[in-house]
Every structure is written in C-alpha cells, then in structure tokens.
Amino acid sequence: MQRRGFLKAGVAGLASLAAMRGRLYAAGADQALRVGLIGCGWYGKTDLFHLIQVEPVEVVGLCDVDRQMVDEAAELVSQRQVSKKRPATYGDYRKLLADQKPDIVLIGTPDHWHCLPMVEACKAGADVYVQKPISWDVVEGQAMVAAARKYRRTAQVGLQRRSTPHLLEARDRFIRSGKLGKIAYVDIHSYYGAPGEFPAVQAPPDHLDWEMFVGPATWRDYNPGLHPRRWRAAREFSNGQTGDLCVHLLDAVRYFLDLGWPRQIAASGGILQRRPDTNVNTHDTQTALFDYGDVQLVWTQRNWGQNPDPDYPWGATLYGDKGTLKISVWSYDFIPKGSGTPERGEALDEREKYPEDVEHKATEWFAAAATRQHMRDFLAARRDGKLPVADIEQGHISSACCILANLSMELGRGLRWDSQAGRIIGDDEANSLLARKYRGDWQHPTPENV
C-alpha cells in the first residue's frame, strides 16, 4: 500500500507542475536546452541526432565507457549542433551529471545500464529519454517509475512505435473505426536469424573500460564480438530478442488496444537449435502467451528455419472477426474478411527532407520520422507538465512483461501477476528473481530507496 500510495501521489504532483513548468519554459525560451547523452553507440547517437533535428538544443556532455566511441560522437555532434561546440566527454555518467547539470539526459546504453543512470539523472533534476527495455529486471523498472514520480521528472521511453505515422494511421483506419471488428488474438513474432558465435575471450582494448561496461551485471569476460552492438546476444547484458523486438510491438498493441498488465504470462523455449556449448547464451526459440482474458497476445520467436511471411519477418498480426491487420516498422496490410479490397500503407520516408539521415549511415530511415515525433512529444510533455505518450510507467509494463516471459521460460511454469502489489502470485521463488544481485559495490535500487 505504501508503494502504491507513493506512486499515485507522484502522478497527482505532475498536474500541479504544469503551470510552473509552463512559466519556466517561457522564461527560458531563448536559452537552448542543455542535453547530455549517456551511451554513445548506435542508437544513442541516432536518438541525439533526431533530437537536434527538432529542437535547437545544446549538447553539453557525452559519456561512454569506450573513449574512441565518445570522441567520435563529440566530433559528429560539433558538426551537427547550432553552436558548433564540441561537448565535454566523460567515462562516468555521474561526473557528467555533476559537472554539466543537463536539462535533458538521453540514455542509449546496453540494457543492464539503463536503470542506474536514469535514477541518478532524475535526482539531478534532468528529464530523461531512455531506451527500451527500460530495465534488465522487474524491480529496476519499478524503481525507475518511482524515481520519475518522486523527483517529478518527465521520462519518455524509446518505444517510438507509439509515434510511428503509418502505424497510427493503421490504428485509426482499422481498429478505432471498427473495420477490424472484435480482436481476440494477436500474433507478435520475429523470424530473424540468430547471432553467430562470439570470438574467443581476450583482453579488452585500452580505450574500453570493460570493468565499467559490465558494471552491476553478472561478470562476463570481454571478447571483441560483444562490443559494440552484439551485447544483445549476451544474457548478462540483455533480455535477448524478447527484450529487444517483442517489447516494441507488444507495447504498440497494448497502446492500440488500451491494454495494461496481463493477468498471466507463460512462456517456453530456450536454446533449441544452436549448439549447447555455444558462447551465445540468449534463447533462439520462444513462445510466450500474455493472457488478457478476452484478448490473447502471443509472441513467437524462431531464429532458424523458414520465415513463413517474408514481408513481415518482424511484425504483429491482429485478428478480428471482420478482417486481419498485419503491422511492422515498414508497412501495414489490412485483409478484410470476405470480398472486400485489401489495403496497404508504407512507412513515412523523410530522407529528402532530412538528408543528414543518409549521412549518418546507422540511421534506420523507417524509424526516423517516428523518433522525431517521439522527441517532439517528449519536449511538449516536459514543457506542459504532462505524461508523454511512452511514459516510463507504460515502458515499465511492456518491459516487465518481456522480462517475466523470460523468467517463465527459465522456471518452466506460468506466472500470475498482481499488478497492484507488483509481485507474482503464490510463487516465492519467482518473486526472489524479480531483482538480480548486483555485482561488487553497485547498489540495486528499489522503489523505496530511490
């Protein structure tokens, strides 16, 4: 009850902030927002560049455990931002927060490093844009929601499917209009191939602080395949494709259908096709059921064999009694039941309008328009003192659902979730695994101690 009351009081406090935020925003309208980025790899830089495109911010600090990566990011930012200044660089996010006192912090680190910087940024008075999944374990997510509410910070999660133009069009045309009819079953899936073997363990390069990279996670020795980007294939640092890909479309479906927490999650799978002695330790196969009673959401992951739908290797299919709707980051297809005409839509391509998206080769053009809109929503929410479209609590629900699916698979049994208590019903062993033990001196945050 104490936890629930605390979070409700925080939400109520956001409303009282709206007028004050508006006055402060107006008073400082001529001053660029000070921005810090923690995690300067692929999506950290991509998110930052999209923010620069929609708001004349001043990037004052960049942080990464890889000195080469942060130096390269600083040079790129100096070319992109209006002032042409090169931001200060750091290897420890705590020093960035203390030195620069940014208004906004973007977090684009590996999954196991989302929680601690987000909580500290809230304490430091910054509003936060944090990548998905918001956390590695469930209690981290609960602590992040509590921190945003306690310190009255705006916190947007990088679940930009909620801001994707063609998907919002599909929602309005076929779900809200009633053309799809009653929806009782949704298939969310990934048939992408599994990652290859990691190279052999070796000493990390001098420019990479591997001790800090691992941070609070369970220790794993460095190999040159882990960094950058392939850390997602290491269970120590990620929740596999469930936390990487399922979370996006699960969140979009929840948003479109106005679904909260499922009443039960049950999953099976594991490493079924990859050699059992492989050094890649995330699952290659999973089937997870998110039970909402009159709506069943099923996640199907198979990283081997034939892709049954080449146009939708990663997507979701919503089945209604009047038709079927397929969605992905690239397109949508509506197939009506009976003799109606199928309808199709494509992702919004803004490369001509924003040629710098092409210059930054890592940009996913199909997601660029969505991320820009997501950033605009974040900025408007912090200005008006309102919750953003992918508020941290919504990001927590979607992330925790994926984390609980992995937990169900690993335990070999279904989990009944009590959303009020934030615990699993009648399963002490499962509840003991909602927060993992942090390594070394790192302290695991909880909703009560943020």
SENU-631748 format. One record per residue (C-alpha): residue number from 1; residue in one letter; x negated, y, z negated. Coordinates in Angstrom, 3 decimals. Each point is the difference from the previous one (the first is absolute). Layout:
n; res; X; Y; Z
NUM; a; X; Y; Z;
...
This chain:
n; res; X; Y; Z
1; m; 0.000; 0.000; 0.000;
2; q; -2.855; 2.378; -0.770;
3; r; -1.487; -0.538; 3.457;
4; r; 3.329; 0.452; 1.795;
5; g; 0.808; 3.144; -1.985;
6; f; -3.425; 1.427; 0.695;
7; l; 0.336; -0.471; 3.761;
8; k; 3.547; 1.420; 0.082;
9; a; -1.146; 3.078; -1.906;
10; g; -2.776; 0.459; 2.541;
11; v; 2.437; -0.104; 2.903;
12; a; 2.233; 2.554; -1.706;
13; g; -3.015; 2.216; -0.512;
14; l; -0.627; 0.115; 3.743;
15; a; 3.216; 1.941; 0.525;
16; s; -1.051; 2.713; -2.449;
17; l; -3.259; 0.348; 1.890;
18; a; 1.620; 0.896; 3.316;
19; a; 0.459; 3.736; -0.654;
20; m; -3.431; 0.371; -1.580;
21; r; -1.670; -1.886; 2.853;
22; g; 1.780; 2.236; 2.499;
23; r; -1.287; 3.150; -1.673;
24; l; -3.541; -1.333; -0.231;
25; y; 0.064; -1.127; 3.611;
26; a; 1.190; 3.420; 1.181;
27; a; -2.575; 1.810; -2.123;
28; g; -2.820; -2.075; 1.445;
29; a; 1.327; -0.248; 3.555;
30; d; -3.020; 1.831; 1.393;
31; q; -2.442; -2.370; -1.673;
32; a; -0.739; -3.339; 1.629;
33; l; 0.740; -3.042; -2.107;
34; r; -3.164; -1.577; -1.381;
35; v; -0.229; -3.651; 1.034;
36; g; -2.177; -2.899; -1.101;
37; l; -0.291; -3.395; 1.668;
38; i; -0.985; -3.124; -1.933;
39; g; -0.917; -2.796; 2.400;
40; c; -1.456; 1.259; 3.301;
41; g; 0.428; -3.078; 2.167;
42; w; 2.439; -0.715; 2.792;
43; y; 3.358; 1.079; -1.426;
44; g; -1.311; 2.484; -2.507;
45; k; -1.420; 2.143; 2.801;
46; t; 3.050; -0.649; 2.196;
47; d; 2.401; 1.219; -2.694;
48; l; -2.162; 3.046; -0.688;
49; f; -0.206; 0.944; 3.676;
50; h; 3.794; -0.212; 0.320;
51; l; 0.387; 2.227; -3.066;
52; i; -2.365; 2.548; 1.565;
53; q; 2.194; -0.054; 3.118;
54; v; 3.151; 1.048; -1.871;
55; e; -1.354; 2.333; -2.716;
56; p; -2.961; 2.427; -0.088;
57; v; -1.569; -1.679; -3.023;
58; e; -3.541; 0.408; -1.278;
59; v; -1.710; -3.357; -0.554;
60; v; -2.251; 0.674; -2.987;
61; g; -1.234; -3.470; -0.932;
62; l; -0.506; -3.482; 1.446;
63; c; -0.825; -3.120; -1.993;
64; d; -1.179; -3.433; 1.045;
65; v; -2.308; -2.673; -1.379;
66; d; -1.655; -0.152; 3.443;
67; r; -2.302; 3.029; 0.419;
68; q; -0.162; -0.372; 3.772;
69; m; 3.774; -0.148; 0.279;
70; v; 0.612; 3.072; -2.155;
71; d; -2.683; 1.998; 1.832;
72; e; 1.509; -0.878; 3.377;
73; a; 3.444; 0.987; -1.287;
74; a; -1.320; 3.347; -1.255;
75; e; -1.424; 0.805; 3.427;
76; l; 3.281; -0.880; 1.737;
77; v; 2.046; 2.032; -2.485;
78; s; -2.239; 3.050; 0.513;
79; q; 0.860; -0.182; 3.707;
80; r; 3.735; -0.381; -0.629;
81; q; 0.938; 2.377; -2.777;
82; v; 0.632; 3.694; 0.629;
83; s; -2.783; 1.274; -2.252;
84; k; -2.590; -2.299; 1.648;
85; k; -1.483; -0.525; -3.465;
86; r; -1.604; -3.296; -0.865;
87; p; 1.705; -1.391; -3.119;
88; a; -1.989; -1.155; -3.018;
89; t; -0.644; -3.751; -0.126;
90; y; 0.150; -2.388; -2.943;
91; g; -0.510; -3.645; -0.897;
92; d; 2.264; 0.148; -3.084;
93; y; 3.586; 1.246; 0.259;
94; r; -0.064; 1.280; -3.585;
95; k; -2.698; 2.540; 0.839;
96; l; 1.924; 1.165; 3.062;
97; l; 3.104; 0.614; -2.122;
98; a; -1.986; 1.817; -2.702;
99; d; -2.058; 2.162; 2.355;
100; q; 2.532; 0.911; 2.673;
101; k; 3.373; -0.089; -1.811;
102; p; 1.913; -0.689; 3.235;
103; d; 3.694; 0.773; 0.474;
104; i; 0.456; -3.182; 2.024;
105; v; -1.855; -3.306; -0.111;
106; l; 0.205; -2.608; 2.733;
107; i; -0.958; -3.561; -0.977;
108; g; -1.080; -2.299; 2.829;
109; t; -2.076; -2.524; -1.938;
110; p; 0.337; -3.801; 0.025;
111; d; 3.087; -1.172; -1.879;
112; h; -1.760; -0.808; -3.275;
113; w; -1.152; 3.631; -0.230;
114; h; 3.411; 1.696; 0.413;
115; c; 1.159; 0.101; -3.606;
116; l; -2.814; 1.573; -2.023;
117; p; -0.674; 2.983; 2.338;
118; m; 3.731; 0.647; 0.360;
119; v; 0.549; 0.128; -3.761;
120; e; -3.041; 2.245; -0.507;
121; a; 1.081; 2.305; 2.826;
122; c; 3.414; 0.431; -1.650;
123; k; -1.692; 0.798; -3.317;
124; a; -2.180; 2.556; 1.800;
125; g; 3.075; 1.809; 1.315;
126; a; -0.107; -1.182; 3.607;
127; d; 2.839; -1.268; 2.145;
128; v; -0.850; -3.312; 1.630;
129; y; 0.383; -1.782; 3.325;
130; v; -1.012; -3.620; -0.614;
131; q; -0.200; -2.859; 2.443;
132; k; 2.019; -3.189; -0.221;
133; p; 0.249; -2.388; -1.726;
134; i; -0.238; 2.400; -2.886;
135; s; -1.599; -2.555; -2.307;
136; w; -1.716; -3.368; -0.234;
137; d; 2.185; -1.187; -2.895;
138; v; 3.472; 0.886; -1.274;
139; v; -0.983; 1.832; -3.198;
140; e; -2.315; 2.295; 1.950;
141; g; 3.025; 1.066; 2.038;
142; q; 2.074; 0.585; -3.121;
143; a; -2.802; 2.164; -1.414;
144; m; -0.193; 2.031; 3.209;
145; v; 3.729; 0.771; -0.100;
146; a; -0.313; 0.966; -3.661;
147; a; -2.977; 2.290; 0.729;
148; a; 1.834; 1.828; 2.789;
149; r; 3.000; 0.578; -2.269;
150; k; -1.960; 0.881; -3.147;
151; y; -2.158; 2.598; 1.736;
152; r; 2.834; 1.117; 2.305;
153; r; -1.919; -0.615; 3.182;
154; t; 1.296; -0.612; 3.510;
155; a; -1.215; -3.400; 1.179;
156; q; 0.592; -1.216; 3.549;
157; v; -0.924; -3.529; 1.110;
158; g; -1.355; -0.696; 3.494;
159; l; 3.086; -2.012; 0.959;
160; q; 0.575; 2.151; 3.062;
161; r; 2.522; -2.338; 1.605;
162; r; 2.470; 2.120; -2.014;
163; s; -1.072; 2.931; 2.185;
164; t; -0.414; -1.826; 3.333;
165; p; 2.124; 1.753; 2.668;
166; h; 1.047; -3.015; 2.081;
167; l; 0.820; -2.080; -3.087;
168; l; 2.141; 2.767; -1.486;
169; e; 1.722; 0.213; 3.388;
170; a; 0.667; -3.742; -0.100;
171; r; 1.349; 0.273; -3.547;
172; d; 2.431; 2.748; 0.983;
173; r; 1.088; -1.545; 3.310;
174; f; 0.560; -3.561; -1.133;
175; i; 0.087; -0.308; -3.813;
176; r; 1.698; 3.174; -1.187;
177; s; 2.323; 0.069; 3.001;
178; g; 1.251; -3.502; -0.799;
179; k; -0.972; -1.369; 3.441;
180; l; -2.068; -2.741; -1.649;
181; g; 2.871; -0.932; -2.303;
182; k; -0.451; -1.765; -3.309;
183; i; -3.675; -0.865; -0.543;
184; a; -0.612; -3.078; -2.101;
185; y; -3.441; -1.202; 1.101;
186; v; -3.281; 1.717; 0.924;
187; d; -3.127; -1.727; 1.273;
188; i; -3.253; 1.905; -0.597;
189; h; -3.032; -1.637; 1.549;
190; s; -3.639; 0.104; 1.065;
191; y; -1.516; -2.372; 2.524;
192; y; -3.320; 1.802; 0.224;
193; g; -3.073; -2.194; 0.051;
194; a; -1.903; -0.779; -3.167;
195; p; -3.383; 1.665; -0.673;
196; g; -3.157; -1.903; 0.842;
197; e; -2.578; -1.194; -2.481;
198; f; -1.979; 2.500; -2.027;
199; p; -3.800; 0.024; 0.471;
200; a; -2.266; -1.342; -2.718;
201; v; -0.519; 1.931; -3.232;
202; q; -2.872; 2.466; 0.045;
203; a; -1.175; 3.120; -1.840;
204; p; 2.097; 3.096; 0.710;
205; p; -1.609; 2.817; 2.009;
206; d; -1.539; 2.905; -1.903;
207; h; 2.731; 2.422; 1.105;
208; l; 2.789; -2.149; -1.521;
209; d; 0.693; -0.053; -3.756;
210; w; 1.366; -3.550; -0.150;
211; e; 0.392; 0.066; -3.775;
212; m; 2.381; 2.960; 0.369;
213; f; 1.716; -1.555; 3.026;
214; v; 0.981; -3.037; -2.073;
215; g; 0.870; 2.256; -2.940;
216; p; 2.714; -1.533; -2.218;
217; a; 0.595; -2.996; 2.295;
218; t; -1.225; -3.535; -0.529;
219; w; -3.609; -0.093; 1.133;
220; r; -0.813; -1.125; 3.514;
221; d; -3.492; 0.095; 1.498;
222; y; -0.535; 2.244; 2.997;
223; n; -0.125; -1.264; 3.556;
224; p; -0.140; 2.247; 3.092;
225; g; 3.450; -1.120; 1.161;
226; l; 1.843; 1.414; -2.999;
227; h; -0.701; 3.674; 0.605;
228; p; 1.423; 1.861; 1.743;
229; r; 3.621; -1.066; 0.588;
230; r; -0.200; -3.794; -0.388;
231; w; 0.334; 0.158; -3.792;
232; r; 3.685; -0.790; 0.689;
233; a; -1.045; -3.617; 0.526;
234; a; -1.433; -0.150; -3.540;
235; r; 2.527; -0.824; -2.711;
236; e; -2.106; 1.835; -2.593;
237; f; 0.774; 3.290; 1.738;
238; s; 3.362; -0.486; 1.723;
239; n; 3.295; -1.858; 0.115;
240; g; -0.641; -1.311; 3.501;
241; q; 2.392; 0.568; 2.880;
242; t; 2.922; -0.012; -2.420;
243; g; -1.327; 3.157; -1.622;
244; d; -1.241; 1.453; 3.284;
245; l; 2.775; -0.716; 2.527;
246; c; 3.054; -1.408; -1.779;
247; v; 0.119; 3.044; -2.281;
248; h; 0.512; 2.402; 2.920;
249; l; 3.019; -1.684; 1.533;
250; l; 1.443; -1.258; -3.279;
251; d; -0.025; 3.619; -1.135;
252; a; 1.615; 1.215; 3.233;
253; v; 2.769; -2.586; -0.253;
254; r; 0.608; 0.889; -3.648;
255; y; 0.242; 3.658; 0.997;
256; f; 2.339; -0.645; 2.927;
257; l; 2.293; -2.305; -1.988;
258; d; -0.232; 1.887; -3.322;
259; l; -1.425; -2.973; -1.905;
260; g; -1.841; 0.248; -3.322;
261; w; -1.551; -2.912; -1.868;
262; p; 0.836; -3.562; 1.075;
263; r; 1.441; -2.232; -2.693;
264; q; -2.378; -2.849; 0.864;
265; i; -3.181; -0.545; 2.023;
266; a; -1.192; -3.441; 1.072;
267; a; -2.952; -0.716; 2.274;
268; s; -2.040; -2.929; 1.232;
269; g; -3.075; -0.330; 2.177;
270; g; -3.727; 0.441; -0.434;
271; i; -3.119; -0.764; 2.022;
272; l; 1.506; -2.754; 2.130;
273; q; -1.824; 0.250; 3.320;
274; r; -3.365; 1.532; -0.855;
275; r; -2.728; -2.326; -1.285;
276; p; 0.353; -0.480; -3.790;
277; d; -3.647; 0.953; -0.575;
278; t; 0.297; 3.307; 1.859;
279; n; -1.285; 3.184; -1.636;
280; v; 3.151; 1.865; 1.107;
281; n; 2.377; -0.524; -2.929;
282; t; 3.272; 1.686; 0.982;
283; h; 2.882; -2.185; 1.179;
284; d; 0.579; -0.710; 3.686;
285; t; 3.575; -1.256; -0.429;
286; q; 2.875; 1.219; -2.135;
287; t; 3.780; -0.099; -0.110;
288; a; 1.575; 2.274; -2.606;
289; l; 3.666; 0.536; -0.845;
290; f; 1.110; 3.312; -1.517;
291; d; 3.471; -0.788; -1.309;
292; y; 2.395; 2.961; -0.082;
293; g; 3.129; -2.088; -0.352;
294; d; 2.058; 0.902; 3.060;
295; v; -3.140; 0.914; 1.974;
296; q; -2.941; -2.371; 0.382;
297; l; -3.406; 1.361; 1.043;
298; v; -2.544; -2.591; 1.132;
299; w; -3.700; 0.634; 0.673;
300; t; -1.680; -2.441; 2.378;
301; q; -3.780; 0.113; 0.387;
302; r; -1.779; -2.419; 2.292;
303; n; -3.454; 0.980; 1.188;
304; w; -0.450; -2.988; 2.287;
305; g; 1.870; -1.808; 2.766;
306; q; 2.323; 1.544; 2.572;
307; n; 1.562; 3.442; -0.390;
308; p; 3.740; -0.598; 0.633;
309; d; 0.689; 3.639; 0.969;
310; p; -2.889; 1.662; 1.896;
311; d; 1.709; 3.426; -0.079;
312; y; 0.340; -0.148; -3.794;
313; p; -3.092; -1.707; -1.470;
314; w; 0.494; 2.165; -3.103;
315; g; 3.567; 1.114; -0.485;
316; a; 3.388; -0.497; -1.583;
317; t; 3.254; -1.362; 1.390;
318; l; 3.275; 1.075; -1.599;
319; y; 2.898; -2.351; 0.664;
320; g; 3.510; 1.444; -0.118;
321; d; 3.338; -1.505; 0.930;
322; k; 0.212; 2.386; 2.992;
323; g; -3.536; -0.286; 1.276;
324; t; -3.727; -0.293; -0.659;
325; l; -2.535; 2.801; -0.493;
326; k; -3.730; -0.556; 0.443;
327; i; -2.363; 2.686; -1.323;
328; s; -3.743; 0.532; -0.006;
329; v; -2.451; 2.890; -0.120;
330; w; 0.069; 0.079; 3.811;
331; s; 3.670; -0.422; 0.934;
332; y; 3.494; -1.193; -0.802;
333; d; 2.446; -2.216; 1.878;
334; f; 3.722; -0.288; -0.710;
335; i; 1.715; -3.098; 1.395;
336; p; 3.782; 0.210; -0.431;
337; k; 2.058; -3.084; -0.571;
338; g; 2.001; -0.956; 3.063;
339; s; -0.011; 1.960; 3.247;
340; g; -1.367; 3.369; -1.107;
341; t; -3.093; 1.647; 1.491;
342; p; -3.310; -0.369; -1.863;
343; e; -1.689; 3.253; -1.038;
344; r; -3.679; 0.766; -0.526;
345; g; -2.088; 2.792; -1.511;
346; e; -3.734; 0.696; -0.097;
347; a; -2.406; 1.573; -2.487;
348; l; -0.492; 3.741; 0.375;
349; d; -3.272; 0.684; 1.851;
350; e; -1.456; 3.423; -0.884;
351; r; -3.504; -0.449; 1.396;
352; e; 0.417; 2.828; 2.505;
353; k; 1.153; 2.346; -2.757;
354; y; -2.784; -1.100; -2.370;
355; p; -3.021; -0.945; 2.159;
356; e; -2.157; -0.299; -3.122;
357; d; 1.852; -3.274; -0.670;
358; v; -1.837; -1.393; 3.013;
359; e; -3.316; 1.488; -1.107;
360; h; 0.277; -1.840; -3.329;
361; k; -0.001; -3.460; 1.542;
362; a; 1.172; -1.667; -3.220;
363; t; 3.348; 1.831; 0.216;
364; e; 2.989; -2.283; 0.518;
365; w; 1.878; 2.117; 2.547;
366; f; 3.290; -1.807; -0.704;
367; a; -0.221; 0.982; -3.690;
368; a; -1.342; 3.537; 0.437;
369; a; 3.357; 1.780; 0.413;
370; a; 1.377; -1.903; -2.983;
371; t; -2.960; 0.889; -2.227;
372; r; 0.224; 3.673; 0.951;
373; q; 3.689; 0.013; -0.909;
374; h; -0.805; -1.875; -3.218;
375; m; -2.531; 2.704; -0.894;
376; r; 2.549; 2.740; 0.713;
377; d; 2.472; -1.746; -2.281;
378; f; -2.669; -0.245; -2.721;
379; l; -0.815; 3.711; 0.262;
380; a; 3.670; 0.992; -0.079;
381; a; 0.630; -2.217; -3.029;
382; r; -2.866; 1.520; -2.003;
383; r; 1.133; 3.509; 0.972;
384; d; 3.647; -0.589; -0.958;
385; g; -0.572; -2.215; -3.039;
386; k; 1.884; -2.907; 1.566;
387; l; -0.789; -3.660; 0.479;
388; p; -1.644; -0.789; 3.349;
389; v; 1.520; -2.593; 2.312;
390; a; -2.558; -2.643; -1.053;
391; d; -0.221; 1.021; -3.650;
392; i; -2.369; -1.988; -2.186;
393; e; 2.882; -1.889; -1.631;
394; q; 1.244; -1.229; 3.385;
395; g; -3.557; -0.902; 0.932;
396; h; -0.298; -1.909; -3.258;
397; i; 3.134; -2.042; 0.689;
398; s; -1.159; -1.021; 3.470;
399; s; -3.583; -0.655; -1.117;
400; a; 1.028; -1.983; -3.080;
401; c; 2.348; -2.157; 2.079;
402; c; -2.976; -1.044; 2.141;
403; i; -2.218; -0.538; -3.036;
404; l; 2.704; -2.137; -1.621;
405; a; 0.337; -2.043; 3.197;
406; n; -3.692; -0.840; -0.217;
407; l; 0.386; -0.818; -3.682;
408; s; 2.948; -2.276; 0.729;
409; m; -2.021; -1.788; 2.689;
410; e; -2.983; -0.443; -2.306;
411; l; 2.128; -1.279; -2.902;
412; g; 2.151; -2.232; 2.197;
413; r; 3.355; 1.235; -1.291;
414; g; 2.566; 2.721; 0.513;
415; l; 0.028; 3.107; -2.185;
416; r; 3.118; 1.750; -1.310;
417; w; -0.647; 3.703; -0.464;
418; d; 1.435; 2.268; -2.705;
419; s; -0.291; 3.449; 1.572;
420; q; 1.032; 1.790; -3.202;
421; a; -2.634; -1.646; -2.162;
422; g; -2.578; -0.209; 2.795;
423; r; -0.642; -3.646; -0.793;
424; i; 0.628; -3.492; 1.307;
425; i; 2.882; -1.774; -1.706;
426; g; -0.861; -3.013; -2.141;
427; d; -3.552; -0.558; 1.241;
428; d; -2.738; 0.930; -2.465;
429; e; -2.775; -1.324; 2.224;
430; a; 1.109; 2.105; 2.956;
431; n; 0.373; 3.092; -2.185;
432; s; -3.552; -0.466; -1.265;
433; l; -1.153; 0.340; 3.620;
434; l; 1.741; 3.314; 0.713;
435; a; -3.238; 1.784; -0.952;
436; r; -3.387; -1.457; 0.779;
437; k; -2.961; 0.355; -2.315;
438; y; -2.223; 2.876; 1.076;
439; r; -3.712; -0.598; 0.344;
440; g; -2.591; 1.561; -2.268;
441; d; 0.850; 3.295; -1.709;
442; w; 2.863; 0.914; 2.303;
443; q; 3.279; 0.372; -1.904;
444; h; 3.230; -1.261; 1.551;
445; p; 2.675; 2.740; -0.254;
446; t; 3.541; -0.727; -1.162;
447; p; 3.135; 2.169; 0.095;
448; e; -0.515; 0.753; -3.688;
449; n; -3.645; 1.099; 0.137;
450; v; -0.301; 2.133; 3.163;
